[in-house]
Amino acid sequence: MTYKFLLITALRSFARHKMRSFLTTIGIIIGIVSIISVMSIGEGATSKVKNQINKLGTNFIVIFGGSPKRMVAMRGQGFGNLTLKPEDFEAVVEECEDIKNAAPIIVTSVTAVYESSNWKTMIAGTNEKLLSIRNITPILGTNFTKQDIKSKNKVLILGKTVAEELFAEKNPIGKIVRIQNFPFKVIGVLEEQGKTPDGRDQDDTILAPITTVHRKILGSKNQNFSIMVLNTENKDLMKQASTDVIAILRQKHKLRETEEDDFTLFTQDDVSQAADEVSKILNLLLVMIASISLIVGGIGIMNIMLVTVAERTKEIGLRMAIGATAQNIQNQFILEAITICLLGGFLGIFFGVATSIVVGKVLCWTISISIKSIFLSLLSSTAIGLFFGFYPAYKASQLNPIEALFDR
C-alpha cells in the first residue's frame, strides 16, 4: 500500500466521524495556540524590554554609591547612598580615556507647584551631559548649560508627565514652578520615554542642575551624590572602561585588596544579559506549561485510536487476508494519528496567530510571530501523533487475521 492510499484512507475515516475527529483535535489545537501565543508574546515582551534598555542610553556604565549587598538591603528605602564624591567624578573623567561623557546624579522627592496645580514627583540633580548619554532631546526648549551648573541657576527640565500634570495644554517654557518655595524657571520639556521594565514612569521626573539641587532643595553644602552615569564612544570600550573605573574608585576610596567594592557598577551589556536570561527562563517555563495541553491532547488521540482499532477489526483482518503486512497496518494507523494531529496543528497555528495579534493590540505590544514557533508547532504535532499513535497502530498490526475477520 502506498502512502497516498493510506492518506486517502485516513481522510475518509475522519470524514465518517467528523465530530469525533474534531473533538479529538481540540487538545492539540489548544496546545498549539498556547505555544504560539506564549512564544509570540514572550518575544514581543523581550523586544519591548530591550527597547526600554536602549532608551536608558547608549554604551552606558552606571555606578551606584554603596556595595551590592548594601544596595539590596537598602532597596525601597531611598534613592541611593550619597557615598560618591566630586573628586571621584573628576578622577574618573580625567584618568579614564575611554569615557566619552559623564554625569553625576542625585535624586530626591519634591512637590512642584504651578498656580493652583501641584504634583509630587522626583527631581534629579545632574549636569548638562546626561541627556547626551541617554540620547534624549527636549521636545520643547533646551538643555541647561555649564554656566547653569556653575552659577547654581534655578532652572528645570520637565518630564512629559510632570508637564501635563502641571500645565495641561499650556506651553510650560518660561513659566515659573515653585519647589520648596523657591521659584524655578522651566527651560525645557523632555520627549516621552515611557515606562521602565519594572513599570516606573520615566516621564514622571524633573531635571535640574546638581549644584542647585544640593544648595536650594537639599540645603546642604555636601556635594556628594548617589549615581554616576558614563558612556563610551563604542560598545567595545565598555569592558575596559569598567575595569578602569573600578580601579580608580577603589584607589580613591582607599580600599584594600581584601575589601569589597563600596560601590556597585553595571553596564548596558549587564542589563541586557540579565533581561535575556530572565526572558529565556520565563519563556521556557511558559512553553513547558503550554506543552501540557499537547500531552493531554496526545492521550486523547491514543484513546480514540484504540477505539478506532476496535471498531475496524474486521477491516484490518480483510486487509491482512488480501496481502497487507503487519507493517502496512501499523503504518496506516500511525499515519492516521499523525494526520489528525497535523490537522489540529494547522488549526492551532491559525488560532494561535490570531490570539497573539489580539493580545498584542490589547497590551499595546509589538508581537513577534516567528517562523520558529510555527515550525515548533508542526514538529510537536507530528511528534505527538507518532508517539501516541504508535501503541494503537502496533496493537492493530498484531491482530490475528482469522480472529479479526470473524470478530463480533
Buried (B, 14 or more C-beta within 10 A) or exposed (E): BEEEEBBEBBBEBBEEBEEEBBEBBBBBBBBBBBBBBBBBBBBBBBBBBBEBBEBBBBBBBBBBBBBBEBBEEBEEEEBBBBBBBEEBBEBBBEBBEBBBBBBBBBBBEBEBBBEEEBBEBBBBBBBBBBBBBBBBEBEBBEBBBEEBBEEBBBBBBBBBBBBBBBBEEEEBBEBBBBBEEEEBEBBBBBBEBEEBBEEEBBBBBBBBBBBBBBBBBBEEEEBBBBBBBBBBBEEEBBBEBBEBBBEBBBEBBEBEEEEEBBBBBBBBBBBBEEBEEEBEEBBEEBBEEBBEBBBBBBEBBBEBBBBBBEEBBEBBBBBBEEEBEBEBBBBBBBBBBBBBBBBBBBBBBBBBBEBBBEBBEEEEBEBBBEEEBBEBBBEBBBBBBBBBBBBBBBBBBEBEBEEBBEEE
